[in-house]
Amino acid sequence: MRSSKQFTARRLVRAAAMVILPLFLSSCAVGPNYQRPKVNTPAAYRGAEGPSQQASLADLAWWEVFKDETLTGLVKTALTNNYDVGIAVTRVEQEREMVAEARAQYFPAVDYKTQLTAGRNQFQFSPSSGTTDVTGFLAALASASWEIDLWGRIRRLNEAARAQYLSTDEVRRGVLLTVMSDTSQAYFQYLGLQLQLAIARNNAHAFGESRKLFEEKLQGGVASLLPVSRATADEAAAAAQIPELERQIAVTENEMSVLLGKNPGPIETNANLLGETLPPEVPAGLPSALLERRPDVLSAEQTVHYANAQIGVATAAFFPQIGLTAFAGKISSPLSAATAGFTNAWSAGTNLSGPIFEGGRLRAQKRQAIAAWRQATLQYQQSALSAFQDVSNALISREKYEGIRVEQARAVEAQQTAVRIAQKRYLQGLSSYYEVLEAEEQLYPRELSLAQTELNQRLVIVQLYKALGGGWNLTDAQWTAANTQAGIQKR
């Protein structure tokens, strides 16, 4: 009995050594360790005013860029109810569970299996034996298996799963930024269309007043039908723009409703475009900081990290896999012997498996993983380059739009003066109706152009905020809180 116990103890010691020794040896993982790809980062953005500084428009919470309560309420509702946001959240949840699934490979897998049967002649196939007894079979086993991560294959799989999760989470944050940006742009486009509608109505009214004036002259016998017809045509042309602008307003309201996660319907607001003040300063910050803030750039970087880890997984496939297996339970036939000690069953052992000849499959898999890493690296560098371009375009556009607005405002003011002078001269008999109609016809497009530039000035601020990765320092709770008193914590 003692020799049997000593034999069992020696086997347990050997089994423990087989488990512990690989754990000491498995301190490294095959494949390259991740390093962020190099990016040719400019010292400053093209179009930035003055020297580069640390402060950035992206440091502001989104509700602080335009201090508009109506816009704040719309964006908050969109961030809460928008379906794209919900879809992005569920994708993150899926990736989080895939990380947990990959992590489970670190632990042993324990399973059980039972089988219970009863019958006559079920284990002897010759009925001539004359046996009439009912026999049975019982098997109740618990088994365990565990792969020793000697080469780091499981660690690389976990690294890849985590990188994919972080990439998806950055995509989710990008969706929040996009929904905020799309809602803000739709809101300003709505206000811009309302301004253009007011201009169209005013011009239709002005042409109508000119028509009435010419009709009075016609009835007094001091004018012909020609100026009446010209004024009527201009009035109708201006009036025709009104239903078109109303159509565009309704379409924009529907777009905003979908962003808000509700059925198409009207948007109620008393705001006007010209009442929306522009931020006095829009610092862009350092270009190097953009790589840490833009969700699409950060997502692309995590994709590189994922591809890098997959090289390690492909490399580990060249090495043998070492595992531990064990089972314990009872195996009995007939059933009556199930409680007997000799029906106990157990086993413990190791297994070793590895490739010998794969016809080049493993090498092809590794080359494919390396090529995928190169592709992801190039895509990351392209994302960074596009991010620098987006910021530069917005900065340049902001500067040029202000110059355009100043000159357009001068043109509108001068043309309004020309209309008043032309009308006065016509009433005094110093000029023909042509001066009045020409002055009014030139005023309308100038007013529309100025309104469009006023809109563009506000849209470009939204675009710049998005291009800079605005809200990068907001927590998830703060994204939807819309509380100007809330403290901003770094993510």
Residue pairs with C-beta under 8 A, 6 or more apart in sequence:
11 348
15 324
15 348
18 324
18 350
19 148
19 324
22 148
22 150
22 322
23 148
25 150
26 148
26 149
26 150
26 151
26 152
28 152
29 151
29 152
29 153
29 155
29 156
29 312
29 316
30 151
30 152
30 153
30 156
30 312
30 315
30 316
30 319
31 152
31 156
31 308
31 309
31 311
31 312
31 313
31 314
31 315
31 316
32 308
32 311
32 312
33 308
34 159
34 304
34 305
34 308
34 309
36 301
36 304
37 301
37 304
37 377
37 380
37 381
39 291
39 380
39 381
39 384
39 385
41 287
41 288
41 291
41 384
41 388
42 287
42 388
43 52
43 287
44 51
44 52
44 287
45 52
45 284
45 287
45 388
45 391
45 392
45 395
46 392
46 395
46 396
47 392
47 393
47 394
47 395
47 396
47 398
47 399
48 284
48 395
49 395
49 399
52 284
52 285
52 286
52 287
53 283
53 285
53 286
54 285
54 286
54 289
55 283
55 285
56 283
56 284
56 285
56 286
56 289
56 468
57 65
57 279
57 282
57 283
57 284
57 285
57 461
57 464
57 465
57 468
57 470
58 285
58 293
58 465
58 468
58 469
58 470
58 471
58 472
59 285
59 473
59 488
60 465
60 470
61 471
61 474
61 478
61 484
61 486
61 488
62 75
62 180
62 184
62 465
62 470
62 471
62 474
62 479
63 72
63 75
63 482
63 484
64 484
65 279
65 461
65 462
65 465
65 470
66 184
66 276
66 277
66 279
66 458
66 461
67 277
68 271
68 276
70 187
70 269
70 270
70 271
71 183
71 184
71 187
71 271
72 482
73 482
74 183
74 187
74 256
74 260
74 267
75 179
75 180
75 183
75 184
75 482
76 480
76 482
77 260
77 261
78 85
78 179
78 180
78 183
78 259
78 260
78 261
79 85
79 176
79 179
79 180
79 479
79 480
80 261
80 480
81 260
81 261
81 262
82 179
82 259
82 260
82 261
83 261
84 175
84 178
84 179
85 172
85 175
85 176
85 179
87 175
88 171
88 172
88 175
88 176
89 172
91 168
91 171
91 172
92 165
92 168
92 169
92 172
94 168
95 161
95 164
95 165
95 168
95 169
96 165
98 161
98 164
98 165
99 158
99 161
99 162
99 165
101 161
102 154
102 157
102 158
102 160
102 161
102 162
103 158
103 161
105 147
105 154
105 157
105 158
106 149
106 154
106 158
107 146
108 144
108 145
108 146
108 324
109 144
109 145
109 146
110 142
110 143
110 144
111 142
111 143
111 144
112 140
112 141
112 142
112 143
113 139
113 140
113 141
113 143
114 139
114 140
114 141
115 137
115 138
115 139
115 140
116 136
116 137
116 138
116 139
116 335
117 136
117 137
118 134
118 135
118 136
118 137
118 335
119 134
119 135
119 136
120 131
120 132
120 133
120 134
120 135
121 127
121 129
121 131
122 135
122 137
123 135
123 137
123 333
124 131
135 333
135 334
135 335
136 333
136 334
136 335
137 332
137 333
137 334
137 335
138 330
138 331
138 332
138 333
138 335
138 338
138 343
139 329
139 330
139 331
139 332
140 329
140 330
141 327
141 328
141 329
141 330
141 331
141 345
142 327
142 328
142 329
143 325
143 326
143 327
144 324
144 325
144 326
144 327
145 323
145 324
145 325
145 326
146 323
146 324
146 325
147 154
147 321
147 322
147 323
148 322
148 323
148 324
149 155
150 319
150 322
151 315
151 316
151 319
152 312
152 316
153 312
153 313
153 316
153 317
153 321
155 312
156 309
156 310
156 312
156 313
156 316
157 309
157 313
159 305
159 309
159 312
160 306
160 309
160 310
160 313
163 302
163 303
163 305
163 306
163 309
164 302
164 303
164 306
166 298
166 302
166 305
167 299
167 300
167 302
167 303
167 306
168 299
170 295
170 296
170 298
170 299
170 302
171 295
171 296
171 299
173 295
174 295
174 296
174 299
176 471
176 479
177 295
177 466
177 469
177 470
177 471
178 466
179 259
180 466
180 470
180 471
181 462
181 463
181 465
181 466
182 259
183 256
183 259
183 260
184 462
185 459
185 462
185 463
186 252
186 255
186 256
186 259
187 256
187 267
188 273
188 276
188 455
188 458
188 459
188 462
189 252
189 455
189 459
190 249
190 252
190 253
190 256
190 267
190 269
191 269
191 271
191 272
191 273
191 276
191 455
192 273
192 451
192 452
192 454
192 455
193 245
193 248
193 249
193 252
194 249
194 272
194 273
195 272
195 273
195 274
195 451
195 454
195 455
196 245
196 448
196 451
196 452
197 242
197 245
197 246
197 249
199 444
199 447
199 448
199 451
200 238
200 239
200 241
200 242
200 245
201 242
203 238
203 440
203 443
203 444
203 447
204 235
204 238
204 239
204 241
204 242
206 419
206 440
207 231
207 234
207 235
207 238
207 440
208 231
208 235
210 231
210 234
210 235
210 423
210 433
210 436
210 437
210 440
211 228
211 231
211 232
211 235
213 426
214 223
214 227
214 228
214 231
214 433
215 228
217 223
217 227
218 224
218 225
218 227
218 228
223 433
226 433
227 433
227 437
230 433
230 437
231 433
231 437
234 437
234 440
234 441
238 444
253 264
253 265
253 266
253 267
254 264
254 265
256 267
257 263
257 264
257 265
257 267
258 264
273 451
273 454
273 455
273 458
274 454
276 458
278 457
278 458
278 461
279 461
282 395
282 398
282 461
282 464
284 391
284 395
284 464
284 468
285 468
287 388
287 391
290 297
290 384
290 387
290 388
290 391
290 468
290 469
291 297
291 298
291 301
291 384
291 387
292 298
292 472
293 468
293 469
293 472
294 383
294 387
294 467
294 468
294 469
295 469
296 383
296 387
297 380
297 383
297 384
297 387
297 469
300 376
300 379
300 380
300 383
300 384
301 380
303 376
303 379
303 380
304 373
304 376
304 377
304 380
306 376
307 369
307 372
307 373
307 375
307 376
307 377
308 373
310 369
310 372
310 373
311 366
311 369
311 370
311 373
313 369
314 362
314 365
314 366
314 368
314 369
315 366
317 355
317 362
317 365
317 366
318 355
318 362
318 366
319 354
320 352
320 353
320 354
321 352
321 353
321 354
322 350
322 351
322 352
323 350
323 351
323 352
323 353
324 348
324 349
324 350
324 351
325 347
325 348
325 349
325 350
325 351
326 346
326 347
326 348
326 349
327 345
327 346
327 347
328 344
328 345
328 346
328 347
329 344
329 345
329 346
330 338
330 343
330 344
330 345
331 343
331 345
332 338
332 340
332 343
337 343
355 362
387 467
390 463
390 466
390 467
391 464
391 467
391 468
393 467
394 460
394 463
394 464
394 467
395 464
397 456
397 460
397 463
398 457
398 460
398 461
398 464
401 453
401 456
401 457
401 460
402 457
404 453
405 450
405 453
405 454
405 457
408 446
408 449
408 450
408 453
409 450
411 446
411 450
412 443
412 446
412 447
412 450
415 439
415 442
415 443
415 446
416 443
418 439
418 442
418 443
419 436
419 439
419 440
419 443
421 439
422 431
422 435
422 436
422 438
422 439
422 440
423 436
423 439
425 431
425 435
426 432
426 433
426 435
426 436
471 479
472 491
473 488
473 489
473 490
473 491
474 488
474 491
475 489
475 491
478 486
478 488
478 489
